[in-house]
Amino acid sequence: MTVAPIDPTPDAGEDTPPLDDSIEPGKRLIRLPADKGLSLGDRIANQITRLTWRTPLHAFRLKGRFPLKLLGVPEDPVPGDTRAGTAIRAGHFLHRGLRLPLATLDFTALGVAPSFADHIYSFAWLRDLAATGTRADGAAIAEAIVRQWLAVHGETVSEPAWKADNTGWRILFWAAHAPLILSSSDLVYRSAVLNHLARAARHLDRVADKTRPGVEQMVAWIGVVAASLLMPGGEPRQVFGEAGLRKVIETSFYADGGNIARSPQAQLDAIMALSMLARIYDMRRIDLPPFLHEVLARAVPALLGIVHSDGGMGSWQGSGATPAETIAAIVAASGVRTRPLKQARDWGYQRLVANKVVLLADAAPPPIARVTEAGCASTLAFELSDGAERIVVNCGGAALTGATIPTELARGLRTTAAHSTLVVADSNSTAILPNGSLGKGVTEVELDRHETPQGSRLEMSHDGYARRHGLIHRRLLILSPNGRELRGEDMLLPAPRSRRKGDKHFALRFHLGRNISASLTADRLGALLRIAGGPLWQFRASEGTLAVEESLWVDGEGRPHPTEQLVVTGSAPAGGVSIGWIFKHIG
């Protein structure tokens, strides 16, 4: 697959349109599939499976011939992070603000956050090291780390080192950066590296279909296929792996190309892994299977559908605001030239565009419990950007735990209050259970979208507060054709067959972009939004009491930044309430 350059402008006209870029007018009801997470039986079975990894039987199954060499070295289509690579050369791993000195590296007990451990065990850092100098400069460092890792985990199967997705990524990164780790003249060491690749492939043969559904399982199957193409005699595994990969892709993506976890970060990872696999087919001069072409052609426009005017990513379902450069690099790696998908009906994101103004909205229930660990109660939230500036955002970053996002903060970032939407009685629209999984709440979202000469009109409602509080939340958004005005109305309506009595407190939250400072008007119904060196916006609400409160926004590196939020508060009587509001560009 060849890499084609892309225009970083999100809505630039390009070669190949997405499968369906039209706006579906009229109402649509989106239901959350019935799911209660993994059953007790499933959890016990998974635990037993993992316990068997430590048995002599599983170790015996991983034995066999190993290759004397790889059949080739594929290109890594995504550039590395030179800052992280320079840190490795300086003597420490760097990940989301966390440091781990190489001098004290101990693979028997890393003692780092799970996401940091995954970064190390997947060997994604090889890409960063390769980006900072010549092979000769980096090979000694890479080889020393690989030797340490092999001594502890090369033949002993345990998590997280042998977790299925980490193993799949490790095969991809070891192959793409083989010159860094296989330059040694030490034949015993080289044999140990190649032996581990063979054992890792046999491990994935047995565990790929038992992995968490979604992108993690897809990466495991990609590892199976990659191994079949990298080592001699892989034809039977290739047939087996491509069949498994085809099946998991069918269940991991919606028809519109979005992943079932509804996570932008998972979408990026999926496109990157598929693009790395495509380079292995290229290296072998084997045509990429049509089903892999097809999923990339759907996944890329879906990803671009949730980027802002500046090309950076919106903050949804635990993801941070990944910068435009990273997204552009991964899209370029895919070789897909397309334009953003405006309406991902199944994935659940709506995109409204007027000049340089982009509005993104969450118009679907949260993901099912079994496919995510960082699902957010964000239904009906929206983000708004004007050129390079984010006007309204979500806090984001719940999945980016690190030095500055501890576990408790990450949990708070998943709540409805961390998103730009309406909160009833200080409760989440979908419950976040003590064990971290998503519970009861939103099961249905009604969607109605129209494009008219007067602008783009998006009307949405959800039932997340119906059972507990007897209210339906309905939100209307109208973006003017020139993008200078966003009108909204948030309504709390009595739910059918509800017998609720008494008032319910509500808070309508609009988290503001990092560079915005807000000043209240005298009547406490409006605010002036100043952006240093940027456009001037104004906010006004029709009801309630407006206040400016502290907030935070997490960037793509997992670093929180202090920001402000507009909060409109009031009470909804049994008959419901309607709050109109407007964001207006005034200079």
VEXKOLMAR-828631 format. One line per 2 residues: number of its first residue (from 0); for each residue x, y, z of C-alpha. Coordinates in nm, 2 decimals. Example, Ala and Ser with C-alpha at 12.3 -4.5 7.8 and 13.67 -1.06 7.14 Angstrom:
2
0 = 1.23,-0.45,0.78 ~ 1.37,-0.11,0.71
This chain:
587
0 = 0.00,0.00,0.00 ~ 0.15,0.34,-0.10
2 = 0.13,0.64,0.13 ~ -0.04,0.94,-0.02
4 = 0.01,1.29,0.13 ~ -0.30,1.44,0.28
6 = -0.42,1.80,0.32 ~ -0.43,1.87,0.70
8 = -0.73,2.09,0.66 ~ -1.01,1.87,0.79
10 = -1.27,1.93,0.52 ~ -1.05,1.97,0.22
12 = -1.17,1.80,-0.09 ~ -0.98,1.48,-0.16
14 = -0.98,1.19,-0.38 ~ -1.20,0.92,-0.24
16 = -1.52,1.00,-0.06 ~ -1.63,0.79,0.24
18 = -1.88,0.51,0.17 ~ -2.18,0.74,0.26
20 = -2.12,1.11,0.33 ~ -2.48,1.21,0.30
22 = -2.69,1.35,0.59 ~ -2.98,1.12,0.68
24 = -3.28,1.35,0.75 ~ -3.56,1.26,0.98
26 = -3.57,1.09,1.31 ~ -3.36,0.79,1.41
28 = -3.38,0.59,1.73 ~ -3.04,0.45,1.85
30 = -3.06,0.18,2.11 ~ -2.78,0.05,2.33
32 = -2.73,-0.32,2.27 ~ -2.83,-0.54,2.57
34 = -2.51,-0.59,2.77 ~ -2.43,-0.63,3.13
36 = -2.05,-0.68,3.09 ~ -1.88,-1.01,3.14
38 = -2.08,-1.26,3.33 ~ -1.94,-1.43,3.64
40 = -1.89,-1.74,3.44 ~ -1.70,-1.55,3.17
42 = -1.48,-1.38,3.42 ~ -1.40,-1.71,3.59
44 = -1.33,-1.88,3.25 ~ -1.09,-1.59,3.16
46 = -0.91,-1.62,3.49 ~ -0.87,-1.99,3.45
48 = -0.74,-1.94,3.09 ~ -0.48,-1.70,3.22
50 = -0.38,-1.94,3.50 ~ -0.31,-2.21,3.24
52 = -0.05,-1.98,3.08 ~ 0.18,-2.07,3.37
54 = 0.14,-2.44,3.34 ~ 0.39,-2.67,3.17
56 = 0.12,-2.77,2.92 ~ 0.10,-2.41,2.78
58 = 0.48,-2.38,2.78 ~ 0.49,-2.71,2.58
60 = 0.24,-2.58,2.33 ~ 0.47,-2.28,2.26
62 = 0.77,-2.49,2.17 ~ 0.87,-2.56,1.81
64 = 1.10,-2.45,1.54 ~ 1.20,-2.09,1.52
66 = 1.32,-1.90,1.21 ~ 1.69,-1.84,1.15
68 = 1.60,-1.50,1.01 ~ 1.30,-1.29,0.92
70 = 1.18,-1.28,0.56 ~ 1.22,-0.91,0.55
72 = 1.20,-0.58,0.74 ~ 0.88,-0.38,0.68
74 = 0.87,0.00,0.70 ~ 0.72,0.16,1.01
76 = 0.48,0.41,0.84 ~ 0.44,0.63,1.15
78 = 0.72,0.86,1.27 ~ 0.83,0.84,1.63
80 = 0.83,1.10,1.91 ~ 1.18,1.25,1.91
82 = 1.13,1.39,2.26 ~ 1.06,1.04,2.40
84 = 1.34,0.90,2.19 ~ 1.59,1.16,2.31
86 = 1.49,1.07,2.67 ~ 1.57,0.70,2.61
88 = 1.92,0.80,2.48 ~ 1.95,1.02,2.79
90 = 1.88,0.71,3.01 ~ 1.51,0.69,3.08
92 = 1.17,0.60,2.94 ~ 0.93,0.89,2.92
94 = 0.55,0.83,2.90 ~ 0.27,1.08,2.98
96 = 0.49,1.27,3.22 ~ 0.63,0.96,3.39
98 = 0.99,0.87,3.39 ~ 1.16,0.53,3.44
100 = 1.54,0.52,3.45 ~ 1.70,0.26,3.24
102 = 1.98,0.21,3.50 ~ 1.73,0.07,3.75
104 = 1.51,-0.11,3.50 ~ 1.37,-0.43,3.66
106 = 1.14,-0.64,3.44 ~ 1.05,-0.86,3.74
108 = 0.87,-0.56,3.90 ~ 0.84,-0.25,3.68
110 = 0.63,-0.06,3.94 ~ 0.47,0.18,3.69
112 = 0.12,0.26,3.58 ~ -0.06,0.00,3.36
114 = -0.05,0.22,3.05 ~ 0.32,0.28,3.10
116 = 0.39,-0.09,3.14 ~ 0.19,-0.16,2.82
118 = 0.40,0.11,2.64 ~ 0.72,-0.07,2.75
120 = 0.60,-0.43,2.70 ~ 0.46,-0.35,2.35
122 = 0.81,-0.21,2.25 ~ 0.63,0.10,2.10
124 = 0.93,0.30,2.23 ~ 1.15,0.15,1.95
126 = 0.98,0.38,1.71 ~ 1.08,0.68,1.92
128 = 1.44,0.56,1.96 ~ 1.46,0.50,1.59
130 = 1.35,0.86,1.52 ~ 1.64,1.02,1.70
132 = 1.96,0.91,1.53 ~ 2.13,0.64,1.33
134 = 2.09,0.27,1.38 ~ 2.44,0.24,1.52
136 = 2.36,0.50,1.78 ~ 2.04,0.32,1.90
138 = 2.12,-0.05,1.86 ~ 2.33,-0.08,2.17
140 = 2.05,0.07,2.38 ~ 1.77,-0.13,2.22
142 = 1.97,-0.46,2.24 ~ 2.05,-0.41,2.61
144 = 1.68,-0.36,2.70 ~ 1.57,-0.65,2.48
146 = 1.82,-0.87,2.65 ~ 1.69,-0.78,3.00
148 = 1.33,-0.83,2.88 ~ 1.41,-1.17,2.73
150 = 1.58,-1.29,3.05 ~ 1.26,-1.23,3.24
152 = 0.97,-1.27,2.99 ~ 1.12,-1.44,2.69
154 = 0.99,-1.79,2.78 ~ 0.78,-1.73,3.09
156 = 0.42,-1.64,3.00 ~ 0.26,-1.38,3.23
158 = 0.06,-1.06,3.21 ~ 0.09,-0.79,3.12
160 = 0.40,-0.88,2.92 ~ 0.22,-1.15,2.73
162 = -0.12,-0.98,2.72 ~ -0.26,-1.05,2.37
164 = -0.26,-0.69,2.24 ~ 0.09,-0.62,2.39
166 = 0.21,-0.94,2.22 ~ 0.06,-0.84,1.88
168 = 0.21,-0.49,1.90 ~ 0.55,-0.64,2.00
170 = 0.56,-0.85,1.69 ~ 0.48,-0.54,1.48
172 = 0.74,-0.32,1.64 ~ 1.01,-0.59,1.66
174 = 0.97,-0.65,1.29 ~ 0.96,-0.29,1.18
176 = 1.27,-0.21,1.40 ~ 1.46,-0.53,1.36
178 = 1.77,-0.34,1.26 ~ 1.78,-0.20,1.61
180 = 1.74,-0.52,1.79 ~ 1.90,-0.78,1.55
182 = 2.23,-0.60,1.46 ~ 2.42,-0.80,1.72
184 = 2.68,-1.06,1.61 ~ 2.59,-1.27,1.92
186 = 2.41,-1.57,1.76 ~ 2.27,-1.68,2.10
188 = 2.10,-1.35,2.15 ~ 1.97,-1.34,1.79
190 = 1.83,-1.69,1.83 ~ 1.66,-1.58,2.15
192 = 1.49,-1.29,1.98 ~ 1.37,-1.50,1.69
194 = 1.26,-1.78,1.92 ~ 1.05,-1.54,2.12
196 = 0.88,-1.42,1.80 ~ 0.79,-1.78,1.71
198 = 0.66,-1.84,2.07 ~ 0.46,-1.52,2.07
200 = 0.29,-1.62,1.74 ~ 0.20,-1.96,1.89
202 = 0.07,-1.79,2.20 ~ -0.16,-1.56,1.99
204 = -0.28,-1.86,1.79 ~ -0.44,-1.98,2.11
206 = -0.55,-1.67,2.29 ~ -0.64,-1.42,2.02
208 = -1.01,-1.52,2.01 ~ -1.03,-1.51,2.39
210 = -0.92,-1.14,2.41 ~ -1.15,-0.85,2.50
212 = -1.37,-0.77,2.20 ~ -1.27,-0.47,2.00
214 = -0.94,-0.32,1.90 ~ -0.74,-0.52,2.15
216 = -0.86,-0.84,1.99 ~ -0.80,-0.70,1.65
218 = -0.44,-0.62,1.73 ~ -0.39,-0.98,1.86
220 = -0.51,-1.12,1.53 ~ -0.30,-0.87,1.34
222 = 0.00,-1.02,1.53 ~ -0.10,-1.37,1.41
224 = -0.11,-1.25,1.05 ~ 0.21,-1.05,1.08
226 = 0.40,-1.35,1.22 ~ 0.28,-1.56,0.93
228 = 0.42,-1.32,0.68 ~ 0.75,-1.26,0.87
230 = 0.86,-1.62,0.92 ~ 0.92,-1.90,0.67
232 = 0.65,-2.16,0.64 ~ 0.37,-1.93,0.75
234 = 0.11,-2.01,0.49 ~ -0.12,-2.22,0.71
236 = -0.10,-1.95,0.99 ~ -0.17,-1.68,0.73
238 = -0.50,-1.85,0.62 ~ -0.60,-1.91,0.99
240 = -0.50,-1.55,1.09 ~ -0.67,-1.37,0.80
242 = -0.99,-1.56,0.87 ~ -0.97,-1.46,1.24
244 = -0.89,-1.10,1.16 ~ -1.18,-1.08,0.91
246 = -1.42,-1.21,1.17 ~ -1.30,-0.97,1.45
248 = -1.31,-0.67,1.22 ~ -1.67,-0.75,1.14
250 = -1.75,-0.73,1.51 ~ -1.52,-0.45,1.61
252 = -1.64,-0.18,1.38 ~ -1.98,-0.03,1.30
254 = -2.09,-0.01,0.94 ~ -1.99,0.36,0.93
256 = -1.63,0.27,1.03 ~ -1.63,0.36,1.39
258 = -1.50,0.12,1.66 ~ -1.75,-0.04,1.90
260 = -1.57,0.12,2.21 ~ -1.66,0.46,2.06
262 = -1.31,0.57,2.14 ~ -1.11,0.81,1.92
264 = -0.79,0.67,2.06 ~ -0.89,0.32,1.98
266 = -0.97,0.43,1.63 ~ -0.62,0.58,1.59
268 = -0.46,0.26,1.73 ~ -0.67,0.04,1.49
270 = -0.57,0.25,1.18 ~ -0.21,0.25,1.29
272 = -0.20,-0.13,1.35 ~ -0.37,-0.20,1.02
274 = -0.13,0.03,0.84 ~ 0.17,-0.14,0.99
276 = 0.03,-0.48,0.88 ~ -0.02,-0.34,0.53
278 = 0.36,-0.26,0.52 ~ 0.43,-0.62,0.59
280 = 0.22,-0.73,0.29 ~ 0.41,-0.47,0.09
282 = 0.74,-0.61,0.21 ~ 0.64,-0.95,0.09
284 = 0.49,-0.82,-0.23 ~ 0.16,-0.97,-0.15
286 = -0.16,-0.79,-0.23 ~ -0.35,-0.66,0.08
288 = -0.67,-0.86,0.13 ~ -0.97,-0.66,0.01
290 = -1.14,-0.67,0.35 ~ -0.84,-0.48,0.50
292 = -0.86,-0.22,0.22 ~ -1.23,-0.19,0.30
294 = -1.20,-0.14,0.67 ~ -0.93,0.13,0.63
296 = -1.15,0.31,0.38 ~ -1.43,0.32,0.64
298 = -1.23,0.38,0.95 ~ -1.03,0.68,0.83
300 = -1.33,0.91,0.74 ~ -1.49,0.81,1.07
302 = -1.17,0.93,1.25 ~ -1.16,1.25,1.06
304 = -1.52,1.31,1.14 ~ -1.42,1.38,1.51
306 = -1.13,1.62,1.44 ~ -1.17,2.00,1.49
308 = -1.09,2.29,1.27 ~ -0.72,2.27,1.37
310 = -0.70,1.90,1.27 ~ -0.67,1.79,1.64
312 = -0.90,1.53,1.79 ~ -1.21,1.59,2.01
314 = -1.22,1.46,2.36 ~ -1.45,1.17,2.37
316 = -1.48,0.84,2.56 ~ -1.16,0.88,2.76
318 = -0.95,1.00,2.48 ~ -0.74,1.32,2.50
320 = -0.71,1.60,2.24 ~ -0.45,1.42,2.02
322 = -0.27,1.69,1.82 ~ -0.31,1.74,1.45
324 = 0.04,1.62,1.36 ~ -0.02,1.28,1.51
326 = -0.35,1.23,1.34 ~ -0.21,1.35,1.00
328 = 0.08,1.11,1.03 ~ -0.15,0.81,1.10
330 = -0.39,0.90,0.83 ~ -0.10,0.94,0.58
332 = 0.03,0.60,0.69 ~ -0.31,0.44,0.60
334 = -0.28,0.56,0.24 ~ -0.65,0.66,0.24
336 = -0.74,0.99,0.09 ~ -1.08,1.10,0.20
338 = -1.28,1.37,0.37 ~ -1.44,1.36,0.72
340 = -1.76,1.17,0.78 ~ -2.03,1.42,0.88
342 = -2.27,1.18,1.03 ~ -2.15,0.85,1.19
344 = -2.50,0.72,1.26 ~ -2.39,0.40,1.43
346 = -2.06,0.52,1.59 ~ -2.27,0.80,1.73
348 = -2.08,1.12,1.64 ~ -2.23,1.41,1.45
350 = -2.02,1.67,1.27 ~ -2.16,2.02,1.18
352 = -1.94,2.25,0.98 ~ -1.98,2.62,0.88
354 = -1.67,2.80,0.74 ~ -1.40,2.75,1.00
356 = -1.64,2.65,1.28 ~ -1.68,2.28,1.36
358 = -1.93,2.14,1.61 ~ -1.90,1.78,1.72
360 = -2.18,1.61,1.92 ~ -2.22,1.27,2.10
362 = -2.56,1.14,1.97 ~ -2.55,0.78,2.09
364 = -2.56,0.58,2.41 ~ -2.22,0.50,2.58
366 = -2.04,0.19,2.46 ~ -2.13,-0.15,2.60
368 = -1.95,-0.24,2.92 ~ -1.75,-0.53,2.80
370 = -1.56,-0.34,2.53 ~ -1.42,-0.05,2.73
372 = -1.25,0.04,3.06 ~ -1.29,0.42,3.03
374 = -1.64,0.46,2.89 ~ -1.79,0.80,2.97
376 = -2.14,0.92,3.05 ~ -2.12,1.19,2.78
378 = -2.45,1.15,2.58 ~ -2.56,1.47,2.41
380 = -2.24,1.66,2.50 ~ -2.08,1.87,2.23
382 = -1.76,2.05,2.14 ~ -1.72,2.37,1.94
384 = -1.41,2.51,1.76 ~ -1.34,2.82,1.56
386 = -1.03,2.79,1.35 ~ -0.74,2.71,1.58
388 = -0.93,2.78,1.89 ~ -1.15,2.54,2.10
390 = -1.45,2.73,2.23 ~ -1.64,2.46,2.41
392 = -1.48,2.13,2.50 ~ -1.51,1.82,2.72
394 = -1.25,1.76,2.99 ~ -1.13,1.43,2.82
396 = -0.84,1.21,2.91 ~ -1.00,0.96,3.14
398 = -0.80,0.68,2.97 ~ -0.47,0.87,2.99
400 = -0.36,0.79,3.34 ~ -0.01,0.90,3.42
402 = 0.19,1.13,3.64 ~ -0.08,1.40,3.64
404 = -0.40,1.20,3.61 ~ -0.43,0.97,3.91
406 = -0.70,0.70,3.92 ~ -0.95,0.91,4.12
408 = -0.92,1.20,3.87 ~ -0.96,0.97,3.58
410 = -1.29,0.84,3.73 ~ -1.41,1.20,3.76
412 = -1.32,1.27,3.40 ~ -1.57,1.00,3.30
414 = -1.87,1.17,3.46 ~ -2.14,1.36,3.29
416 = -2.03,1.67,3.47 ~ -1.69,1.65,3.29
418 = -1.87,1.70,2.96 ~ -2.05,1.99,2.80
420 = -2.40,1.89,2.86 ~ -2.68,1.90,3.12
422 = -2.66,1.72,3.45 ~ -2.97,1.64,3.66
424 = -2.94,1.62,4.04 ~ -2.56,1.59,4.03
426 = -2.60,1.24,3.88 ~ -2.45,1.07,3.57
428 = -2.67,1.01,3.27 ~ -2.52,0.66,3.27
430 = -2.40,0.51,3.60 ~ -2.03,0.45,3.66
432 = -2.01,0.16,3.90 ~ -1.76,0.11,4.18
434 = -1.57,-0.14,3.98 ~ -1.53,0.11,3.70
436 = -1.77,-0.04,3.45 ~ -2.07,0.14,3.30
438 = -2.41,0.06,3.46 ~ -2.77,0.16,3.39
440 = -2.87,0.48,3.23 ~ -2.90,0.58,2.87
442 = -3.05,0.30,2.66 ~ -3.20,0.51,2.37
444 = -3.11,0.82,2.19 ~ -3.35,0.99,1.94
446 = -3.18,1.18,1.66 ~ -3.32,1.43,1.41
448 = -3.08,1.62,1.18 ~ -3.16,1.85,0.89
450 = -2.95,2.08,0.67 ~ -3.14,2.39,0.56
452 = -3.06,2.74,0.42 ~ -3.10,2.87,0.77
454 = -2.82,2.63,0.89 ~ -2.76,2.29,1.03
456 = -3.02,2.17,1.28 ~ -2.95,1.88,1.52
458 = -3.21,1.76,1.77 ~ -3.13,1.48,2.02
460 = -3.28,1.33,2.33 ~ -3.18,1.05,2.57
462 = -3.36,0.86,2.85 ~ -3.07,0.84,3.10
464 = -3.27,1.03,3.37 ~ -3.61,0.87,3.29
466 = -3.61,0.59,3.55 ~ -3.44,0.77,3.84
468 = -3.57,1.12,3.79 ~ -3.87,1.09,3.56
470 = -3.72,1.33,3.30 ~ -3.61,1.31,2.93
472 = -3.32,1.53,2.83 ~ -3.37,1.69,2.48
474 = -3.11,1.91,2.32 ~ -3.15,2.13,2.01
476 = -2.85,2.27,1.83 ~ -2.86,2.51,1.53
478 = -2.54,2.63,1.37 ~ -2.58,2.93,1.13
480 = -2.46,2.90,0.77 ~ -2.17,3.14,0.84
482 = -2.07,2.97,1.16 ~ -2.10,3.29,1.36
484 = -2.38,3.18,1.58 ~ -2.47,2.86,1.76
486 = -2.82,2.85,1.91 ~ -2.92,2.59,2.16
488 = -3.20,2.47,2.38 ~ -3.19,2.22,2.65
490 = -3.52,2.07,2.77 ~ -3.61,1.85,3.05
492 = -3.94,1.68,2.97 ~ -4.16,1.45,3.18
494 = -4.09,1.09,3.09 ~ -4.38,0.87,2.97
496 = -4.56,0.70,3.26 ~ -4.36,0.90,3.51
498 = -4.52,0.99,3.84 ~ -4.24,1.21,3.96
500 = -4.32,1.49,4.20 ~ -4.11,1.78,4.32
502 = -3.84,1.99,4.16 ~ -3.51,1.86,4.03
504 = -3.19,2.06,4.04 ~ -3.00,2.08,3.71
506 = -2.67,2.22,3.60 ~ -2.60,2.30,3.23
508 = -2.22,2.29,3.18 ~ -2.01,2.44,2.90
510 = -1.64,2.36,2.96 ~ -1.44,2.63,2.78
512 = -1.12,2.60,2.57 ~ -0.78,2.64,2.72
514 = -0.72,2.99,2.60 ~ -1.06,3.14,2.69
516 = -1.13,3.37,2.99 ~ -1.50,3.44,3.07
518 = -1.64,3.76,3.23 ~ -2.00,3.76,3.35
520 = -2.25,4.03,3.26 ~ -2.43,4.22,3.54
522 = -2.76,4.02,3.51 ~ -2.57,3.69,3.54
524 = -2.73,3.56,3.23 ~ -2.44,3.63,2.99
526 = -2.07,3.61,2.96 ~ -1.80,3.76,2.73
528 = -1.55,3.50,2.61 ~ -1.21,3.65,2.54
530 = -0.94,3.46,2.35 ~ -0.59,3.61,2.35
532 = -0.52,3.71,1.99 ~ -0.82,3.52,1.87
534 = -1.19,3.57,1.80 ~ -1.43,3.72,2.05
536 = -1.74,3.52,2.15 ~ -2.04,3.60,2.36
538 = -2.27,3.36,2.56 ~ -2.62,3.42,2.68
540 = -2.88,3.20,2.85 ~ -3.26,3.26,2.88
542 = -3.31,3.10,3.22 ~ -3.14,3.00,3.54
544 = -2.83,3.15,3.71 ~ -2.50,3.17,3.52
546 = -2.17,3.13,3.70 ~ -1.81,3.08,3.59
548 = -1.64,2.79,3.77 ~ -1.30,2.62,3.75
550 = -1.25,2.33,3.51 ~ -0.97,2.14,3.34
552 = -0.89,2.01,2.99 ~ -0.65,1.72,2.92
554 = -0.42,1.74,2.62 ~ -0.32,1.45,2.40
556 = -0.02,1.37,2.63 ~ -0.24,1.33,2.93
558 = -0.15,1.66,3.09 ~ -0.44,1.85,3.25
560 = -0.46,2.23,3.20 ~ -0.66,2.46,3.42
562 = -0.96,2.61,3.24 ~ -1.30,2.76,3.31
564 = -1.66,2.65,3.26 ~ -1.99,2.83,3.23
566 = -2.25,2.67,3.45 ~ -2.62,2.75,3.42
568 = -2.81,2.62,3.73 ~ -3.18,2.60,3.81
570 = -3.47,2.37,3.91 ~ -3.70,2.17,3.69
572 = -4.06,2.13,3.81 ~ -4.26,1.82,3.74
574 = -4.38,1.97,3.42 ~ -4.02,2.02,3.29
576 = -3.82,2.32,3.19 ~ -3.66,2.47,2.88
578 = -3.33,2.67,2.88 ~ -3.24,2.86,2.56
580 = -2.88,2.98,2.50 ~ -2.66,3.12,2.24
582 = -2.29,3.13,2.15 ~ -2.22,3.43,1.92
584 = -1.91,3.54,1.74 ~ -1.89,3.92,1.79
586 = -1.54,4.01,1.67
